Amino acid sequence: MSININRYKCGYCGACVGVCPKGALELVETWVEVDENMCITCGICDRICPVGAIEVMK
């Protein structure tokens, strides 16, 4: 289980960070970091991303 963020598509809006129930995503300057130990692969970030930059693989 993992999460992929396409940095070329990502607009760094922070929408995914705000909806993550476990706080596994963090907006750091101009990229999004994922704490895969905290991620439960719920897919909320994938569905909320306005540009489709996130892919959650279960």
PyMOL Python script that loads the backbone (N, CA, C, O; Angstrom):
from pymol import cmd

cmd.read_pdbstr("""\
ATOM      1  N   MET A   1       0.831  -1.182   0.000  1.00  0.00           N
ATOM      2  CA  MET A   1       0.000   0.000   0.000  1.00  0.00           C
ATOM      3  C   MET A   1       0.872   1.241   0.000  1.00  0.00           C
ATOM      4  O   MET A   1       1.790   1.387   0.807  1.00  0.00           O
ATOM      5  N   SER A   2       0.557   2.122  -0.923  1.00  0.00           N
ATOM      6  CA  SER A   2       1.342   3.350  -1.009  1.00  0.00           C
ATOM      7  C   SER A   2       0.547   4.434  -1.721  1.00  0.00           C
ATOM      8  O   SER A   2      -0.541   4.199  -2.248  1.00  0.00           O
ATOM      9  N   ILE A   3       1.115   5.601  -1.717  1.00  0.00           N
ATOM     10  CA  ILE A   3       0.474   6.762  -2.329  1.00  0.00           C
ATOM     11  C   ILE A   3       1.490   7.442  -3.240  1.00  0.00           C
ATOM     12  O   ILE A   3       2.640   7.657  -2.855  1.00  0.00           O
ATOM     13  N   ASN A   4       1.056   7.773  -4.442  1.00  0.00           N
ATOM     14  CA  ASN A   4       1.912   8.419  -5.433  1.00  0.00           C
ATOM     15  C   ASN A   4       1.404   9.826  -5.686  1.00  0.00           C
ATOM     16  O   ASN A   4       0.213  10.025  -5.922  1.00  0.00           O
ATOM     17  N   ILE A   5       2.297  10.798  -5.637  1.00  0.00           N
ATOM     18  CA  ILE A   5       1.921  12.173  -5.955  1.00  0.00           C
ATOM     19  C   ILE A   5       2.746  12.605  -7.157  1.00  0.00           C
ATOM     20  O   ILE A   5       3.975  12.652  -7.101  1.00  0.00           O
ATOM     21  N   ASN A   6       2.048  12.923  -8.249  1.00  0.00           N
ATOM     22  CA  ASN A   6       2.707  13.368  -9.459  1.00  0.00           C
ATOM     23  C   ASN A   6       3.075  14.839  -9.276  1.00  0.00           C
ATOM     24  O   ASN A   6       2.207  15.711  -9.321  1.00  0.00           O
ATOM     25  N   ARG A   7       4.338  15.105  -9.074  1.00  0.00           N
ATOM     26  CA  ARG A   7       4.790  16.469  -8.775  1.00  0.00           C
ATOM     27  C   ARG A   7       4.690  17.405  -9.972  1.00  0.00           C
ATOM     28  O   ARG A   7       4.747  18.624  -9.815  1.00  0.00           O
ATOM     29  N   TYR A   8       4.539  16.837 -11.168  1.00  0.00           N
ATOM     30  CA  TYR A   8       4.383  17.682 -12.353  1.00  0.00           C
ATOM     31  C   TYR A   8       2.940  18.161 -12.493  1.00  0.00           C
ATOM     32  O   TYR A   8       2.687  19.235 -13.039  1.00  0.00           O
ATOM     33  N   LYS A   9       1.993  17.358 -11.996  1.00  0.00           N
ATOM     34  CA  LYS A   9       0.577  17.732 -12.036  1.00  0.00           C
ATOM     35  C   LYS A   9       0.169  18.538 -10.811  1.00  0.00           C
ATOM     36  O   LYS A   9      -0.677  19.427 -10.911  1.00  0.00           O
ATOM     37  N   CYS A  10       0.750  18.244  -9.671  1.00  0.00           N
ATOM     38  CA  CYS A  10       0.361  18.832  -8.389  1.00  0.00           C
ATOM     39  C   CYS A  10       0.520  20.355  -8.403  1.00  0.00           C
ATOM     40  O   CYS A  10       1.565  20.885  -8.782  1.00  0.00           O
ATOM     41  N   GLY A  11      -0.543  21.041  -7.981  1.00  0.00           N
ATOM     42  CA  GLY A  11      -0.503  22.502  -7.920  1.00  0.00           C
ATOM     43  C   GLY A  11      -0.224  23.014  -6.514  1.00  0.00           C
ATOM     44  O   GLY A  11      -0.241  24.222  -6.277  1.00  0.00           O
ATOM     45  N   TYR A  12       0.037  22.084  -5.563  1.00  0.00           N
ATOM     46  CA  TYR A  12       0.381  22.428  -4.176  1.00  0.00           C
ATOM     47  C   TYR A  12      -0.687  23.295  -3.524  1.00  0.00           C
ATOM     48  O   TYR A  12      -0.379  24.253  -2.815  1.00  0.00           O
ATOM     49  N   CYS A  13      -1.957  22.943  -3.776  1.00  0.00           N
ATOM     50  CA  CYS A  13      -3.066  23.719  -3.214  1.00  0.00           C
ATOM     51  C   CYS A  13      -3.315  23.353  -1.753  1.00  0.00           C
ATOM     52  O   CYS A  13      -3.874  24.149  -0.998  1.00  0.00           O
ATOM     53  N   GLY A  14      -2.901  22.147  -1.355  1.00  0.00           N
ATOM     54  CA  GLY A  14      -3.070  21.734   0.038  1.00  0.00           C
ATOM     55  C   GLY A  14      -4.416  21.101   0.356  1.00  0.00           C
ATOM     56  O   GLY A  14      -4.694  20.790   1.514  1.00  0.00           O
ATOM     57  N   ALA A  15      -5.262  20.903  -0.665  1.00  0.00           N
ATOM     58  CA  ALA A  15      -6.577  20.296  -0.427  1.00  0.00           C
ATOM     59  C   ALA A  15      -6.445  18.915   0.198  1.00  0.00           C
ATOM     60  O   ALA A  15      -7.204  18.570   1.103  1.00  0.00           O
ATOM     61  N   CYS A  16      -5.497  18.131  -0.271  1.00  0.00           N
ATOM     62  CA  CYS A  16      -5.297  16.769   0.238  1.00  0.00           C
ATOM     63  C   CYS A  16      -4.857  16.784   1.701  1.00  0.00           C
ATOM     64  O   CYS A  16      -5.266  15.939   2.497  1.00  0.00           O
ATOM     65  N   VAL A  17      -4.024  17.751   2.035  1.00  0.00           N
ATOM     66  CA  VAL A  17      -3.528  17.866   3.413  1.00  0.00           C
ATOM     67  C   VAL A  17      -4.685  18.112   4.373  1.00  0.00           C
ATOM     68  O   VAL A  17      -4.729  17.552   5.469  1.00  0.00           O
ATOM     69  N   GLY A  18      -5.620  18.956   3.948  1.00  0.00           N
ATOM     70  CA  GLY A  18      -6.748  19.319   4.793  1.00  0.00           C
ATOM     71  C   GLY A  18      -7.749  18.203   5.019  1.00  0.00           C
ATOM     72  O   GLY A  18      -8.442  18.201   6.037  1.00  0.00           O
ATOM     73  N   VAL A  19      -7.846  17.248   4.092  1.00  0.00           N
ATOM     74  CA  VAL A  19      -8.857  16.191   4.229  1.00  0.00           C
ATOM     75  C   VAL A  19      -8.317  14.884   4.792  1.00  0.00           C
ATOM     76  O   VAL A  19      -9.101  13.993   5.118  1.00  0.00           O
ATOM     77  N   CYS A  20      -7.027  14.748   4.911  1.00  0.00           N
ATOM     78  CA  CYS A  20      -6.454  13.483   5.399  1.00  0.00           C
ATOM     79  C   CYS A  20      -6.845  13.246   6.859  1.00  0.00           C
ATOM     80  O   CYS A  20      -6.487  14.035   7.734  1.00  0.00           O
ATOM     81  N   PRO A  21      -7.589  12.149   7.126  1.00  0.00           N
ATOM     82  CA  PRO A  21      -8.056  11.898   8.493  1.00  0.00           C
ATOM     83  C   PRO A  21      -6.941  11.524   9.466  1.00  0.00           C
ATOM     84  O   PRO A  21      -7.107  11.641  10.680  1.00  0.00           O
ATOM     85  N   LYS A  22      -5.808  11.077   8.935  1.00  0.00           N
ATOM     86  CA  LYS A  22      -4.697  10.664   9.791  1.00  0.00           C
ATOM     87  C   LYS A  22      -3.553  11.674   9.821  1.00  0.00           C
ATOM     88  O   LYS A  22      -2.570  11.474  10.534  1.00  0.00           O
ATOM     89  N   GLY A  23      -3.674  12.755   9.054  1.00  0.00           N
ATOM     90  CA  GLY A  23      -2.605  13.756   9.014  1.00  0.00           C
ATOM     91  C   GLY A  23      -1.329  13.221   8.391  1.00  0.00           C
ATOM     92  O   GLY A  23      -0.229  13.621   8.773  1.00  0.00           O
ATOM     93  N   ALA A  24      -1.477  12.315   7.429  1.00  0.00           N
ATOM     94  CA  ALA A  24      -0.306  11.677   6.805  1.00  0.00           C
ATOM     95  C   ALA A  24       0.320  12.530   5.707  1.00  0.00           C
ATOM     96  O   ALA A  24       1.420  12.232   5.241  1.00  0.00           O
ATOM     97  N   LEU A  25      -0.373  13.591   5.292  1.00  0.00           N
ATOM     98  CA  LEU A  25       0.139  14.460   4.231  1.00  0.00           C
ATOM     99  C   LEU A  25       0.550  15.805   4.814  1.00  0.00           C
ATOM    100  O   LEU A  25      -0.105  16.339   5.709  1.00  0.00           O
ATOM    101  N   GLU A  26       1.642  16.336   4.291  1.00  0.00           N
ATOM    102  CA  GLU A  26       2.133  17.633   4.762  1.00  0.00           C
ATOM    103  C   GLU A  26       2.628  18.437   3.575  1.00  0.00           C
ATOM    104  O   GLU A  26       3.381  17.931   2.743  1.00  0.00           O
ATOM    105  N   LEU A  27       2.207  19.683   3.501  1.00  0.00           N
ATOM    106  CA  LEU A  27       2.664  20.581   2.447  1.00  0.00           C
ATOM    107  C   LEU A  27       3.952  21.246   2.922  1.00  0.00           C
ATOM    108  O   LEU A  27       3.956  22.007   3.890  1.00  0.00           O
ATOM    109  N   VAL A  28       5.055  20.940   2.216  1.00  0.00           N
ATOM    110  CA  VAL A  28       6.361  21.474   2.585  1.00  0.00           C
ATOM    111  C   VAL A  28       6.883  22.303   1.415  1.00  0.00           C
ATOM    112  O   VAL A  28       7.274  21.761   0.381  1.00  0.00           O
ATOM    113  N   GLU A  29       6.882  23.611   1.589  1.00  0.00           N
ATOM    114  CA  GLU A  29       7.304  24.546   0.542  1.00  0.00           C
ATOM    115  C   GLU A  29       6.575  24.254  -0.763  1.00  0.00           C
ATOM    116  O   GLU A  29       5.410  24.629  -0.898  1.00  0.00           O
ATOM    117  N   THR A  30       7.213  23.603  -1.725  1.00  0.00           N
ATOM    118  CA  THR A  30       6.569  23.352  -3.018  1.00  0.00           C
ATOM    119  C   THR A  30       6.415  21.856  -3.315  1.00  0.00           C
ATOM    120  O   THR A  30       6.518  21.443  -4.470  1.00  0.00           O
ATOM    121  N   TRP A  31       6.173  21.055  -2.297  1.00  0.00           N
ATOM    122  CA  TRP A  31       5.876  19.647  -2.527  1.00  0.00           C
ATOM    123  C   TRP A  31       5.042  19.113  -1.374  1.00  0.00           C
ATOM    124  O   TRP A  31       4.971  19.711  -0.300  1.00  0.00           O
ATOM    125  N   VAL A  32       4.413  17.973  -1.625  1.00  0.00           N
ATOM    126  CA  VAL A  32       3.600  17.314  -0.608  1.00  0.00           C
ATOM    127  C   VAL A  32       4.349  16.080  -0.149  1.00  0.00           C
ATOM    128  O   VAL A  32       4.735  15.243  -0.966  1.00  0.00           O
ATOM    129  N   GLU A  33       4.558  15.961   1.159  1.00  0.00           N
ATOM    130  CA  GLU A  33       5.218  14.782   1.713  1.00  0.00           C
ATOM    131  C   GLU A  33       4.185  13.857   2.316  1.00  0.00           C
ATOM    132  O   GLU A  33       3.193  14.303   2.894  1.00  0.00           O
ATOM    133  N   VAL A  34       4.427  12.553   2.174  1.00  0.00           N
ATOM    134  CA  VAL A  34       3.519  11.533   2.689  1.00  0.00           C
ATOM    135  C   VAL A  34       4.234  10.724   3.754  1.00  0.00           C
ATOM    136  O   VAL A  34       5.336  10.224   3.530  1.00  0.00           O
ATOM    137  N   ASP A  35       3.601  10.595   4.919  1.00  0.00           N
ATOM    138  CA  ASP A  35       4.106   9.697   5.958  1.00  0.00           C
ATOM    139  C   ASP A  35       3.381   8.367   5.760  1.00  0.00           C
ATOM    140  O   ASP A  35       2.255   8.186   6.223  1.00  0.00           O
ATOM    141  N   GLU A  36       4.039   7.443   5.067  1.00  0.00           N
ATOM    142  CA  GLU A  36       3.385   6.183   4.711  1.00  0.00           C
ATOM    143  C   GLU A  36       3.091   5.313   5.927  1.00  0.00           C
ATOM    144  O   GLU A  36       2.285   4.387   5.839  1.00  0.00           O
ATOM    145  N   ASN A  37       3.729   5.593   7.057  1.00  0.00           N
ATOM    146  CA  ASN A  37       3.416   4.857   8.288  1.00  0.00           C
ATOM    147  C   ASN A  37       2.063   5.276   8.853  1.00  0.00           C
ATOM    148  O   ASN A  37       1.408   4.499   9.548  1.00  0.00           O
ATOM    149  N   MET A  38       1.648   6.502   8.554  1.00  0.00           N
ATOM    150  CA  MET A  38       0.368   7.017   9.051  1.00  0.00           C
ATOM    151  C   MET A  38      -0.763   6.829   8.050  1.00  0.00           C
ATOM    152  O   MET A  38      -1.931   6.774   8.436  1.00  0.00           O
ATOM    153  N   CYS A  39      -0.423   6.730   6.760  1.00  0.00           N
ATOM    154  CA  CYS A  39      -1.421   6.626   5.696  1.00  0.00           C
ATOM    155  C   CYS A  39      -2.190   5.310   5.801  1.00  0.00           C
ATOM    156  O   CYS A  39      -1.599   4.238   5.928  1.00  0.00           O
ATOM    157  N   ILE A  40      -3.533   5.413   5.744  1.00  0.00           N
ATOM    158  CA  ILE A  40      -4.381   4.210   5.806  1.00  0.00           C
ATOM    159  C   ILE A  40      -4.979   3.898   4.429  1.00  0.00           C
ATOM    160  O   ILE A  40      -5.903   3.090   4.326  1.00  0.00           O
ATOM    161  N   THR A  41      -4.468   4.522   3.391  1.00  0.00           N
ATOM    162  CA  THR A  41      -4.917   4.365   2.001  1.00  0.00           C
ATOM    163  C   THR A  41      -6.446   4.420   1.859  1.00  0.00           C
ATOM    164  O   THR A  41      -7.049   3.590   1.178  1.00  0.00           O
ATOM    165  N   CYS A  42      -7.049   5.401   2.506  1.00  0.00           N
ATOM    166  CA  CYS A  42      -8.510   5.567   2.440  1.00  0.00           C
ATOM    167  C   CYS A  42      -8.940   6.142   1.094  1.00  0.00           C
ATOM    168  O   CYS A  42     -10.071   5.917   0.663  1.00  0.00           O
ATOM    169  N   GLY A  43      -8.050   6.886   0.420  1.00  0.00           N
ATOM    170  CA  GLY A  43      -8.343   7.415  -0.905  1.00  0.00           C
ATOM    171  C   GLY A  43      -9.050   8.760  -0.918  1.00  0.00           C
ATOM    172  O   GLY A  43      -9.407   9.253  -1.988  1.00  0.00           O
ATOM    173  N   ILE A  44      -9.259   9.364   0.241  1.00  0.00           N
ATOM    174  CA  ILE A  44      -9.935  10.666   0.282  1.00  0.00           C
ATOM    175  C   ILE A  44      -9.109  11.718  -0.459  1.00  0.00           C
ATOM    176  O   ILE A  44      -9.666  12.528  -1.200  1.00  0.00           O
ATOM    177  N   CYS A  45      -7.815  11.714  -0.271  1.00  0.00           N
ATOM    178  CA  CYS A  45      -6.937  12.684  -0.936  1.00  0.00           C
ATOM    179  C   CYS A  45      -6.995  12.515  -2.449  1.00  0.00           C
ATOM    180  O   CYS A  45      -6.988  13.497  -3.191  1.00  0.00           O
ATOM    181  N   ASP A  46      -7.053  11.279  -2.897  1.00  0.00           N
ATOM    182  CA  ASP A  46      -7.141  10.959  -4.317  1.00  0.00           C
ATOM    183  C   ASP A  46      -8.412  11.568  -4.916  1.00  0.00           C
ATOM    184  O   ASP A  46      -8.375  12.152  -5.999  1.00  0.00           O
ATOM    185  N   ARG A  47      -9.523  11.429  -4.215  1.00  0.00           N
ATOM    186  CA  ARG A  47     -10.811  11.930  -4.710  1.00  0.00           C
ATOM    187  C   ARG A  47     -10.919  13.454  -4.629  1.00  0.00           C
ATOM    188  O   ARG A  47     -11.615  14.055  -5.447  1.00  0.00           O
ATOM    189  N   ILE A  48     -10.255  14.089  -3.673  1.00  0.00           N
ATOM    190  CA  ILE A  48     -10.380  15.539  -3.489  1.00  0.00           C
ATOM    191  C   ILE A  48      -9.430  16.330  -4.391  1.00  0.00           C
ATOM    192  O   ILE A  48      -9.670  17.510  -4.649  1.00  0.00           O
ATOM    193  N   CYS A  49      -8.371  15.710  -4.867  1.00  0.00           N
ATOM    194  CA  CYS A  49      -7.356  16.421  -5.673  1.00  0.00           C
ATOM    195  C   CYS A  49      -7.977  16.982  -6.948  1.00  0.00           C
ATOM    196  O   CYS A  49      -8.469  16.219  -7.780  1.00  0.00           O
ATOM    197  N   PRO A  50      -7.962  18.311  -7.115  1.00  0.00           N
ATOM    198  CA  PRO A  50      -8.608  18.935  -8.272  1.00  0.00           C
ATOM    199  C   PRO A  50      -7.901  18.681  -9.603  1.00  0.00           C
ATOM    200  O   PRO A  50      -8.504  18.860 -10.662  1.00  0.00           O
ATOM    201  N   VAL A  51      -6.638  18.269  -9.566  1.00  0.00           N
ATOM    202  CA  VAL A  51      -5.903  18.052 -10.812  1.00  0.00           C
ATOM    203  C   VAL A  51      -5.544  16.584 -11.043  1.00  0.00           C
ATOM    204  O   VAL A  51      -4.865  16.262 -12.018  1.00  0.00           O
ATOM    205  N   GLY A  52      -5.985  15.705 -10.170  1.00  0.00           N
ATOM    206  CA  GLY A  52      -5.722  14.269 -10.340  1.00  0.00           C
ATOM    207  C   GLY A  52      -4.271  13.882 -10.187  1.00  0.00           C
ATOM    208  O   GLY A  52      -3.788  12.984 -10.877  1.00  0.00           O
ATOM    209  N   ALA A  53      -3.569  14.553  -9.286  1.00  0.00           N
ATOM    210  CA  ALA A  53      -2.138  14.302  -9.105  1.00  0.00           C
ATOM    211  C   ALA A  53      -1.844  13.181  -8.115  1.00  0.00           C
ATOM    212  O   ALA A  53      -0.693  12.767  -7.983  1.00  0.00           O
ATOM    213  N   ILE A  54      -2.861  12.682  -7.417  1.00  0.00           N
ATOM    214  CA  ILE A  54      -2.644  11.671  -6.387  1.00  0.00           C
ATOM    215  C   ILE A  54      -3.233  10.337  -6.811  1.00  0.00           C
ATOM    216  O   ILE A  54      -4.359  10.266  -7.304  1.00  0.00           O
ATOM    217  N   GLU A  55      -2.456   9.285  -6.613  1.00  0.00           N
ATOM    218  CA  GLU A  55      -2.904   7.938  -6.901  1.00  0.00           C
ATOM    219  C   GLU A  55      -2.632   7.077  -5.667  1.00  0.00           C
ATOM    220  O   GLU A  55      -1.490   6.950  -5.224  1.00  0.00           O
ATOM    221  N   VAL A  56      -3.689   6.492  -5.125  1.00  0.00           N
ATOM    222  CA  VAL A  56      -3.551   5.633  -3.952  1.00  0.00           C
ATOM    223  C   VAL A  56      -3.623   4.185  -4.425  1.00  0.00           C
ATOM    224  O   VAL A  56      -4.589   3.773  -5.066  1.00  0.00           O
ATOM    225  N   MET A  57      -2.580   3.422  -4.096  1.00  0.00           N
ATOM    226  CA  MET A  57      -2.528   2.005  -4.473  1.00  0.00           C
ATOM    227  C   MET A  57      -2.649   1.162  -3.216  1.00  0.00           C
ATOM    228  O   MET A  57      -1.807   1.234  -2.321  1.00  0.00           O
ATOM    229  N   LYS A  58      -3.713   0.357  -3.157  1.00  0.00           N
ATOM    230  CA  LYS A  58      -3.942  -0.469  -1.970  1.00  0.00           C
ATOM    231  C   LYS A  58      -3.272  -1.805  -2.099  1.00  0.00           C
ATOM    232  O   LYS A  58      -3.361  -2.630  -1.190  1.00  0.00           O
TER     233      LYS A  58
END
""", "prot")
cmd.dss("prot")
cmd.show_as("cartoon", "prot")
cmd.util.cbc("prot")
cmd.orient("prot")
